[in-house]
Amino acid sequence: MKTTGVATTKSPALSQIHTPNVENILGQSDAQFRSLADTAPVLIWGSGTDKLCTYFNKPWLDFTGRSLDSELGEGWADGVHPEDLLRRLNTYTQYFDRREKFSMEYRLRRFDGEYRWILDIGVPRFDQDASFVGYMGIAVDVTDRKLVEGTLRESEERFLELAEQSRTTHWEVDPQGLFLHVSNVAQVTWGYSPEEIMGRMHFYDLHPEEGRDAFKAANFAIMEQKQRFQDVVHAIKRKSGDIGWGSVNGIPVLNADGTLRCYRGSCTDITERKLAEEAISGVSRKLIEAHEQERARIGRELHDDIVQRLALLVVQLDRVQQQIPDSTSDFSRQIGDLRNQTLEITTDVQSLSHELHSSKHEYLGIVGAIRNFCGEFAGRQGVDIDFQSHDIPDTSPTNLILPLLRVLQEALHNATKHSGVKNFGVKLWGSAEEIQLSVSDHGVGFDSEAARKTTGLGLTSMQERLSLVGGDLSINSQRGHGTTIHASVPLILVGHSARITG
C-alpha cells in the first residue's frame, strides 16, 4: 500500500515528465483520426449534444469551398438550398431528439455555386457508458442518379401518353376462334382489311409461328371455361411480316342454354409502349448495374483501406496505453475510451462495407448468402431472425442471388425500423420453376396501398431489381397484424416485368 501511495504521488518530476507526454499522445490520436477522415472518399460531419455541428472533414470543405469556421455551428445551413432547408432541419431535429439513424436528400451549394443533390446519412454516437455524445454523418453527391431518375420519369410520362393514344381494334370470334367481325382499325394495326379477316382467319393466325400452338392451347383453355380475360399481352404478326404487340380484353357471350356463342373484345396496339418498356428496362438495368458497381467500389474502399487504417489506429492506441505508467489515471482511461470508440467505428464501417458489397454470395450460393446475412444482421441490430429454407435446386443461377439479397436487406431494414418488434421470419424455398423468399413480422403493419404511392419503404427499388430477372413482389400488411414481403423469381426468365401486388 505504501509503495502504491508513493507511485501515485504527484511529484514535480512525474508531472513534468508524464503529463505533457500523455497530452501529446492524445493530440496525436486526434490528428490521426482527422487525417483518416480527411482522406475518406465521402463528406463527413459531426455534431454535439446541442445539435450544433462541431466537425467537417476536408472533402466537405473542398466541396463547399468554405472554411471550417464558416461551417461550424449552424453555418453549414447557408449552403443548403432555400427550398430544402426547412425540411432538412426538421428531419435532423426529429431524428436527433429520438436518437435514431436518418437518411435524407437535399441540395447543397458546391464551391462553384451549383446546387448538387446530397444523400446524407446520420448516425447517433454513444460513449462507453451509453451516454449520448452527438451525431456523425456521411454524405455523398447523388446528383447524377437524380438526373437519371428524372429522365426515367419523363420517359414514363411520354409512354403513358402513347398508351392513351393507342389504336384499338374491336373483334368478335366464334367458339372455334374464327373472326366473325373486326373493326376498320385492323387495317392500320394488323395490316389486314376486315374483308381479309372475317370468316377467313382465326385469332391464333395472327400470332407468330413460334409459340403459336402453346398460345392457341392456352386461349382455348380459357374459352372452354368461359372465362373473362383482361390485358393479355401477346405478339402479333402483321401482314407485312413485322412483329407488333397487342393488349387483349375479351368477354364470353352465352346462349340461353349457357353454351358459348362467341367472344367479344378489343385489341389495343401497344407496340410503341413495348419498345419503350424495353428501352426503360435497358436503362434501368444499366442504372442498377452501375449502382452495384459503385456499391462494390465503396465497399472495397472501406474494407481494404479505411478498415485497415482504423485497425492500425486501434493497435497504436493499445501501444500508447501500455506506455502510460499509471494504468488507472484519467489519461489512460481517455486513451482506452478512444481505443474502444475507434474499434466500434471499425466494426460499423466493416459491417457497412459487407452490406454494400460482399463476395461471399459468389461461393456460398443462395441459401448460404441469405443465411449468412440474416446472422450478421441479427447480431448487428440485436434482433432475432428465424431463417428456414427447403427445396432449393442445387443448380440455382447465381444471377438470382443479388436481387434476392437486396430485397432481403431492404425488407429487414424496413421491418427493424418500422415494425416495432425484434423477431422476424425469413423463409427461402424453391421448386423446379422458381425460387421464393418471404420476410415477415408480427408488428404494427402499415397501409400497403399508401406505401406503394411513396418511395419511403424502398418498394420501387425492390421491384426494379426483381424485374430484371422476371420476378414478382407482393406485400401483405395490415395495421396491427404485421407485414409479409414476398418475392419470387423464375429459374427460367420468361420475359415479363415484376409487379407489386397487395
C-alpha positions as CSV (number, residue, x, y, z in Angstrom):
1,M,0.0,0.0,0.0
2,K,2.8,2.4,0.8
3,T,4.5,1.5,-2.4
4,T,1.3,2.3,-4.4
5,G,0.9,5.6,-2.5
6,V,4.4,6.7,-3.4
7,A,3.8,5.7,-7.1
8,T,0.7,7.9,-7.4
9,T,2.0,10.9,-5.5
10,K,2.0,13.9,-7.8
11,S,5.7,14.7,-7.5
12,P,7.2,17.5,-9.6
13,A,9.3,15.0,-11.5
14,L,6.3,12.9,-12.6
15,S,4.1,15.9,-13.5
16,Q,7.0,17.4,-15.6
17,I,7.7,14.1,-17.4
18,H,4.3,12.3,-17.6
19,T,1.6,14.9,-18.2
20,P,3.0,16.6,-21.4
21,N,3.7,13.2,-22.9
22,V,0.1,12.0,-22.5
23,E,-1.3,15.3,-23.8
24,N,0.9,14.9,-26.9
25,I,-0.3,11.3,-27.3
26,L,-4.0,12.4,-27.2
27,G,-3.3,15.1,-29.7
28,Q,-1.6,12.6,-32.0
29,S,-4.5,10.2,-31.8
30,D,-7.0,13.0,-32.6
31,A,-4.7,14.1,-35.5
32,Q,-4.6,10.5,-36.8
33,F,-8.4,10.2,-36.8
34,R,-8.8,13.6,-38.5
35,S,-6.2,12.6,-41.1
36,L,-8.1,9.4,-41.7
37,A,-11.4,11.3,-42.2
38,D,-9.8,13.8,-44.5
39,T,-8.8,11.0,-46.9
40,A,-12.2,9.3,-46.9
41,P,-14.0,9.3,-50.3
42,V,-17.1,10.9,-48.7
43,L,-18.2,14.1,-46.9
44,I,-18.2,13.7,-43.1
45,W,-19.6,15.9,-40.4
46,G,-20.1,15.6,-36.7
47,S,-22.3,17.3,-34.1
48,G,-22.5,17.6,-30.3
49,T,-25.4,17.1,-27.9
50,D,-26.7,20.6,-28.6
51,K,-27.4,19.8,-32.3
52,L,-24.6,22.2,-33.4
53,C,-22.0,20.9,-35.8
54,T,-18.5,20.6,-34.4
55,Y,-16.6,18.9,-37.2
56,F,-16.4,18.7,-41.0
57,N,-13.7,16.8,-42.9
58,K,-11.6,18.2,-45.7
59,P,-13.7,16.7,-48.6
60,W,-16.8,18.6,-47.2
61,L,-14.8,21.9,-47.0
62,D,-13.4,21.2,-50.5
63,F,-16.9,20.6,-51.8
64,T,-18.5,23.7,-50.3
65,G,-15.4,25.9,-50.8
66,R,-15.9,27.3,-47.3
67,S,-13.7,27.5,-44.3
68,L,-14.2,25.3,-41.2
69,D,-15.1,28.3,-39.1
70,S,-17.8,29.2,-41.6
71,E,-19.4,25.8,-41.5
72,L,-19.3,25.1,-37.7
73,G,-22.3,25.5,-35.5
74,E,-25.2,26.4,-37.9
75,G,-23.0,27.9,-40.6
76,W,-23.4,24.9,-42.9
77,A,-27.1,25.8,-43.3
78,D,-26.1,28.8,-45.5
79,G,-25.1,26.3,-48.3
80,V,-28.4,24.3,-48.3
81,H,-30.9,25.2,-51.0
82,P,-33.6,27.5,-49.5
83,E,-36.4,25.2,-50.7
84,D,-34.8,22.2,-48.8
85,L,-33.5,23.9,-45.7
86,L,-36.7,23.7,-43.5
87,R,-37.2,20.0,-44.4
88,R,-33.6,19.3,-43.7
89,L,-33.7,21.0,-40.3
90,N,-37.0,19.3,-39.4
91,T,-35.7,15.9,-40.3
92,Y,-32.5,16.4,-38.4
93,T,-34.2,17.7,-35.3
94,Q,-36.9,14.9,-35.2
95,Y,-34.3,12.1,-35.5
96,F,-31.8,13.8,-33.2
97,D,-34.4,14.0,-30.5
98,R,-35.2,10.3,-30.9
99,R,-31.5,9.4,-31.2
100,E,-32.2,7.5,-34.4
101,K,-30.4,7.0,-37.6
102,F,-31.7,9.1,-40.5
103,S,-31.2,9.3,-44.2
104,M,-32.3,12.2,-46.4
105,E,-31.6,14.0,-49.7
106,Y,-31.3,17.8,-50.1
107,R,-29.4,20.2,-52.3
108,L,-26.1,21.7,-51.2
109,R,-24.2,24.5,-52.9
110,R,-20.9,23.5,-54.3
111,F,-17.9,25.7,-54.4
112,D,-18.7,26.8,-58.0
113,G,-22.2,28.0,-57.0
114,E,-24.1,24.9,-58.4
115,Y,-26.5,23.2,-56.1
116,R,-25.9,19.4,-56.0
117,W,-28.1,16.7,-54.6
118,I,-26.6,15.1,-51.5
119,L,-27.6,11.9,-49.8
120,D,-26.9,12.5,-46.1
121,I,-26.9,9.6,-43.5
122,G,-26.6,10.5,-39.8
123,V,-25.9,8.0,-37.0
124,P,-26.1,8.7,-33.3
125,R,-23.0,8.1,-31.3
126,F,-22.8,7.0,-27.7
127,D,-20.0,6.9,-25.1
128,Q,-18.7,3.8,-23.2
129,D,-21.3,4.4,-20.5
130,A,-24.1,4.6,-23.2
131,S,-24.2,8.4,-22.8
132,F,-25.3,10.2,-26.0
133,V,-22.5,12.3,-27.3
134,G,-23.9,13.6,-30.6
135,Y,-24.1,12.5,-34.3
136,M,-21.7,11.5,-37.0
137,G,-22.8,11.8,-40.6
138,I,-21.7,10.7,-44.1
139,A,-22.8,12.4,-47.3
140,V,-22.4,11.6,-51.0
141,D,-23.2,13.5,-54.2
142,V,-26.1,11.7,-55.9
143,T,-26.9,14.4,-58.5
144,D,-26.2,12.1,-61.5
145,R,-28.5,9.5,-60.1
146,K,-31.3,12.1,-59.6
147,L,-30.8,13.3,-63.2
148,V,-31.2,9.7,-64.5
149,E,-34.3,9.2,-62.3
150,G,-35.8,12.5,-63.7
151,T,-35.1,11.2,-67.3
152,L,-36.9,8.0,-66.5
153,R,-39.9,9.8,-65.1
154,E,-40.2,11.9,-68.2
155,S,-39.9,8.8,-70.3
156,E,-42.6,7.1,-68.3
157,E,-44.9,10.1,-68.8
158,R,-44.3,10.0,-72.6
159,F,-45.0,6.3,-72.6
160,L,-48.3,6.9,-70.8
161,E,-49.3,9.4,-73.4
162,L,-48.5,6.9,-76.1
163,A,-50.7,4.3,-74.4
164,E,-53.6,6.7,-74.1
165,Q,-53.3,7.5,-77.8
166,S,-53.0,3.8,-78.8
167,R,-55.2,2.3,-81.5
168,T,-57.8,-0.3,-80.6
169,T,-59.4,-3.0,-82.8
170,H,-62.7,-4.4,-81.8
171,W,-63.4,-8.0,-82.7
172,E,-65.7,-11.0,-82.3
173,V,-64.8,-14.7,-82.7
174,D,-66.9,-17.9,-82.7
175,P,-66.1,-20.8,-80.2
176,Q,-63.5,-22.1,-82.7
177,G,-61.7,-18.8,-82.8
178,L,-62.8,-17.8,-86.3
179,F,-63.2,-14.0,-86.7
180,L,-66.9,-13.0,-87.1
181,H,-66.2,-9.3,-87.0
182,V,-63.3,-6.8,-86.8
183,S,-63.3,-3.0,-86.9
184,N,-61.6,-1.0,-89.6
185,V,-58.7,-0.1,-87.3
186,A,-57.4,-3.6,-88.1
187,Q,-56.2,-2.3,-91.4
188,V,-53.8,0.1,-89.6
189,T,-52.8,-2.1,-86.6
190,W,-52.6,-5.5,-88.2
191,G,-52.2,-4.7,-91.9
192,Y,-55.3,-6.8,-93.0
193,S,-58.5,-5.3,-94.2
194,P,-61.7,-6.5,-92.4
195,E,-62.7,-8.5,-95.5
196,E,-59.4,-10.4,-95.4
197,I,-60.0,-11.4,-91.8
198,M,-63.7,-12.0,-91.2
199,G,-64.7,-15.6,-91.9
200,R,-61.2,-16.4,-93.2
201,M,-58.8,-16.1,-90.3
202,H,-58.7,-17.4,-86.7
203,F,-57.3,-15.3,-83.8
204,Y,-54.3,-17.5,-83.4
205,D,-53.4,-17.0,-87.1
206,L,-52.2,-13.5,-86.0
207,H,-49.7,-15.0,-83.6
208,P,-46.1,-15.6,-84.8
209,E,-45.4,-19.2,-85.8
210,E,-43.0,-19.6,-82.9
211,G,-45.2,-20.4,-79.9
212,R,-48.4,-20.4,-81.8
213,D,-49.5,-23.9,-80.7
214,A,-49.0,-23.0,-77.0
215,F,-50.8,-19.7,-77.4
216,K,-53.7,-21.4,-79.1
217,A,-54.0,-24.1,-76.4
218,A,-53.9,-21.5,-73.6
219,N,-56.6,-19.4,-75.2
220,F,-58.9,-22.4,-75.9
221,A,-58.5,-23.5,-72.2
222,I,-59.8,-20.1,-71.2
223,M,-62.6,-20.2,-73.7
224,E,-63.6,-23.7,-72.5
225,Q,-64.1,-22.4,-69.0
226,K,-66.0,-19.3,-70.4
227,Q,-63.6,-17.1,-68.5
228,R,-63.2,-13.4,-69.0
229,F,-59.7,-12.2,-69.8
230,Q,-58.1,-8.8,-69.4
231,D,-54.9,-7.1,-70.5
232,V,-53.4,-10.3,-72.0
233,V,-50.3,-9.2,-73.9
234,H,-49.1,-11.2,-76.8
235,A,-47.1,-10.8,-80.1
236,I,-48.9,-10.1,-83.4
237,K,-47.5,-10.9,-86.8
238,R,-48.7,-8.3,-89.2
239,K,-49.4,-8.9,-92.8
240,S,-46.1,-7.3,-93.7
241,G,-44.3,-9.8,-91.5
242,D,-43.4,-7.3,-88.9
243,I,-44.0,-8.3,-85.3
244,G,-46.2,-6.0,-83.1
245,W,-47.7,-6.3,-79.7
246,G,-51.3,-6.2,-78.6
247,S,-53.1,-6.0,-75.2
248,V,-56.3,-8.0,-75.5
249,N,-59.5,-8.0,-73.4
250,G,-62.4,-10.3,-74.0
251,I,-65.8,-11.4,-72.5
252,P,-67.8,-14.6,-73.3
253,V,-71.3,-14.2,-74.8
254,L,-73.5,-17.2,-73.8
255,N,-76.6,-18.7,-75.4
256,A,-79.8,-19.1,-73.4
257,D,-78.8,-22.7,-72.5
258,G,-75.4,-21.5,-71.2
259,T,-73.3,-22.7,-74.1
260,L,-70.7,-20.4,-75.6
261,R,-72.0,-18.3,-78.5
262,C,-68.9,-16.2,-79.1
263,Y,-66.3,-14.0,-77.6
264,R,-66.2,-10.2,-78.0
265,G,-63.4,-7.9,-77.1
266,S,-60.7,-5.5,-78.1
267,C,-57.0,-5.5,-79.0
268,T,-55.0,-2.3,-78.4
269,D,-51.8,-1.9,-80.3
270,I,-49.1,-1.4,-77.6
271,T,-46.1,-1.9,-79.9
272,E,-44.7,1.5,-79.2
273,R,-45.2,1.0,-75.4
274,K,-43.5,-2.3,-75.5
275,L,-40.5,-0.8,-77.3
276,A,-40.4,2.0,-74.7
277,E,-40.6,-0.5,-71.9
278,E,-37.7,-2.4,-73.4
279,A,-35.8,0.8,-73.6
280,I,-36.6,1.7,-69.9
281,S,-35.7,-1.9,-68.9
282,G,-32.3,-1.4,-70.6
283,V,-31.7,1.9,-68.9
284,S,-32.9,0.5,-65.6
285,R,-30.6,-2.5,-65.9
286,K,-27.6,-0.2,-66.6
287,L,-28.5,2.0,-63.7
288,I,-28.8,-0.8,-61.3
289,E,-25.6,-2.4,-62.6
290,A,-23.8,1.0,-62.2
291,H,-25.3,1.3,-58.7
292,E,-24.0,-2.2,-57.8
293,Q,-20.5,-1.4,-59.2
294,E,-20.4,1.8,-57.2
295,R,-21.5,-0.1,-54.0
296,A,-18.8,-2.6,-54.7
297,R,-16.2,0.1,-55.2
298,I,-17.1,1.9,-52.0
299,G,-17.4,-1.4,-50.1
300,R,-13.9,-2.4,-51.2
301,E,-12.5,1.0,-50.4
302,L,-14.0,0.9,-46.9
303,H,-12.8,-2.7,-46.3
304,D,-9.4,-2.6,-47.9
305,D,-8.4,0.9,-46.9
306,I,-10.4,2.6,-44.2
307,V,-11.0,-0.5,-42.0
308,Q,-7.3,-1.5,-42.2
309,R,-6.2,2.0,-41.2
310,L,-8.7,2.1,-38.3
311,A,-7.4,-1.3,-37.2
312,L,-3.9,0.1,-37.2
313,L,-5.0,3.1,-35.2
314,V,-6.5,0.7,-32.6
315,V,-3.2,-1.1,-32.3
316,Q,-1.3,2.2,-32.0
317,L,-3.7,3.3,-29.2
318,D,-3.1,-0.1,-27.4
319,R,0.7,0.6,-27.5
320,V,0.2,4.1,-26.3
321,Q,-1.9,2.9,-23.4
322,Q,0.7,0.4,-22.5
323,Q,3.4,3.1,-22.3
324,I,1.5,5.1,-19.7
325,P,3.0,4.3,-16.3
326,D,-0.2,4.7,-14.3
327,S,-2.9,2.5,-15.9
328,T,-5.6,3.9,-13.6
329,S,-5.0,7.6,-14.5
330,D,-7.6,9.7,-16.3
331,F,-5.2,9.9,-19.3
332,S,-5.1,6.1,-19.5
333,R,-8.9,5.9,-19.4
334,Q,-9.2,8.5,-22.1
335,I,-6.8,6.5,-24.3
336,G,-8.9,3.4,-23.6
337,D,-12.1,5.3,-24.5
338,L,-10.6,6.5,-27.7
339,R,-9.4,3.0,-28.5
340,N,-12.9,1.5,-27.8
341,Q,-14.6,4.2,-29.8
342,T,-12.2,3.6,-32.7
343,L,-12.9,-0.2,-32.5
344,E,-16.6,0.4,-32.6
345,I,-16.3,2.6,-35.7
346,T,-14.1,0.0,-37.3
347,T,-16.8,-2.7,-36.7
348,D,-19.5,-0.3,-38.0
349,V,-17.5,0.5,-41.1
350,Q,-16.7,-3.2,-41.7
351,S,-20.4,-4.1,-41.4
352,L,-21.3,-1.3,-43.8
353,S,-18.7,-2.5,-46.3
354,H,-20.0,-6.1,-46.2
355,E,-23.6,-4.9,-46.7
356,L,-22.5,-2.6,-49.6
357,H,-20.7,-5.5,-51.3
358,S,-19.9,-8.9,-50.2
359,S,-18.2,-11.5,-52.3
360,K,-19.4,-14.3,-50.0
361,H,-22.6,-14.9,-52.0
362,E,-20.4,-15.8,-55.0
363,Y,-19.3,-19.0,-53.3
364,L,-21.9,-19.5,-50.6
365,G,-24.8,-19.9,-53.0
366,I,-28.3,-18.6,-52.5
367,V,-29.0,-20.4,-49.2
368,G,-25.6,-19.7,-47.7
369,A,-25.7,-16.0,-48.7
370,I,-29.2,-15.5,-47.3
371,R,-28.4,-17.4,-44.0
372,N,-25.1,-15.5,-43.6
373,F,-26.7,-12.1,-44.0
374,C,-29.5,-13.0,-41.5
375,G,-26.9,-14.0,-38.9
376,E,-24.8,-10.8,-39.4
377,F,-27.9,-8.6,-39.4
378,A,-29.4,-10.1,-36.3
379,G,-26.1,-9.7,-34.4
380,R,-25.6,-6.2,-35.5
381,Q,-29.1,-5.0,-34.9
382,G,-29.8,-7.0,-31.7
383,V,-32.9,-8.8,-33.2
384,D,-33.9,-12.5,-33.6
385,I,-34.3,-13.9,-37.2
386,D,-35.8,-17.3,-37.7
387,F,-34.4,-18.5,-41.0
388,Q,-35.8,-21.5,-42.8
389,S,-35.1,-22.9,-46.3
390,H,-36.0,-26.0,-48.2
391,D,-36.2,-27.4,-51.8
392,I,-33.7,-25.0,-53.3
393,P,-32.3,-26.5,-56.5
394,D,-28.6,-27.3,-56.4
395,T,-28.1,-25.6,-59.8
396,S,-29.8,-22.3,-59.0
397,P,-28.4,-19.5,-61.2
398,T,-26.0,-17.2,-59.4
399,N,-27.6,-14.1,-61.0
400,L,-30.6,-14.6,-58.8
401,I,-28.6,-14.2,-55.5
402,L,-28.0,-10.5,-55.6
403,P,-31.6,-9.4,-56.4
404,L,-33.0,-11.6,-53.6
405,L,-30.3,-10.5,-51.2
406,R,-31.1,-6.8,-51.9
407,V,-34.8,-7.5,-51.3
408,L,-33.9,-9.2,-48.0
409,Q,-31.7,-6.3,-46.9
410,E,-34.4,-3.7,-47.7
411,A,-37.2,-5.7,-46.1
412,L,-35.3,-6.4,-42.9
413,H,-34.1,-2.8,-42.6
414,N,-37.7,-1.6,-43.1
415,A,-39.0,-4.1,-40.6
416,T,-36.5,-3.3,-38.0
417,K,-37.2,0.4,-38.4
418,H,-41.0,0.4,-38.7
419,S,-42.5,-2.8,-37.3
420,G,-41.9,-2.1,-33.6
421,V,-40.8,-5.7,-32.9
422,K,-37.5,-7.6,-32.8
423,N,-38.5,-11.0,-34.1
424,F,-38.6,-11.7,-37.8
425,G,-39.1,-14.7,-40.0
426,V,-37.2,-15.3,-43.2
427,K,-38.2,-18.2,-45.5
428,L,-36.5,-19.4,-48.7
429,W,-37.9,-22.2,-50.7
430,G,-38.0,-23.4,-54.3
431,S,-39.2,-25.7,-57.0
432,A,-38.2,-26.7,-60.5
433,E,-39.8,-23.5,-61.8
434,E,-39.0,-20.7,-59.3
435,I,-37.4,-19.6,-56.0
436,Q,-39.4,-17.7,-53.4
437,L,-38.4,-15.6,-50.5
438,S,-40.6,-14.1,-47.7
439,V,-39.8,-11.7,-44.9
440,S,-42.5,-11.4,-42.2
441,D,-43.1,-9.9,-38.8
442,H,-46.0,-9.5,-36.4
443,G,-45.5,-5.8,-35.8
444,V,-47.6,-2.7,-36.3
445,G,-48.1,-3.2,-40.0
446,F,-48.9,-0.4,-42.5
447,D,-51.2,0.7,-45.3
448,S,-49.7,-1.1,-48.3
449,E,-51.7,0.8,-50.8
450,A,-50.4,4.1,-49.4
451,A,-46.9,2.8,-49.2
452,R,-46.9,2.0,-52.9
453,K,-47.5,5.7,-53.6
454,T,-44.3,6.7,-51.8
455,T,-40.7,5.7,-52.0
456,G,-40.0,5.7,-48.3
457,L,-40.0,1.9,-47.9
458,G,-37.9,1.2,-51.0
459,L,-40.6,-0.8,-52.7
460,T,-39.6,0.7,-56.1
461,S,-36.0,-0.4,-55.7
462,M,-37.1,-4.0,-54.8
463,Q,-39.5,-4.1,-57.7
464,E,-36.9,-2.9,-60.2
465,R,-34.3,-5.4,-59.1
466,L,-36.7,-8.3,-59.4
467,S,-38.0,-7.1,-62.8
468,L,-34.5,-7.6,-64.3
469,V,-34.8,-11.3,-63.6
470,G,-38.5,-11.6,-64.4
471,G,-39.5,-11.7,-60.7
472,D,-42.6,-10.6,-58.8
473,L,-43.1,-8.8,-55.5
474,S,-46.1,-8.9,-53.3
475,I,-46.9,-7.1,-50.0
476,N,-49.4,-8.3,-47.4
477,S,-49.7,-5.9,-44.5
478,Q,-52.5,-4.8,-42.1
479,R,-52.3,-2.3,-39.3
480,G,-51.8,-4.2,-36.1
481,H,-51.3,-7.6,-37.8
482,G,-47.8,-7.4,-39.2
483,T,-46.3,-7.5,-42.6
484,T,-45.1,-10.1,-45.1
485,I,-42.9,-9.2,-48.1
486,H,-42.9,-12.0,-50.7
487,A,-40.6,-12.2,-53.7
488,S,-40.5,-14.9,-56.4
489,V,-38.1,-15.3,-59.3
490,P,-38.4,-17.8,-62.1
491,L,-35.5,-20.2,-62.8
492,I,-36.1,-19.5,-66.5
493,L,-36.6,-15.9,-67.5
494,V,-39.9,-15.7,-69.3
495,G,-39.7,-12.0,-70.3
496,H,-42.2,-10.2,-68.1
497,S,-41.8,-7.3,-65.7
498,A,-42.1,-7.5,-62.0
499,R,-45.2,-6.1,-60.4
500,I,-46.2,-5.1,-56.9
501,T,-49.4,-6.6,-55.5
502,G,-51.0,-6.2,-52.1
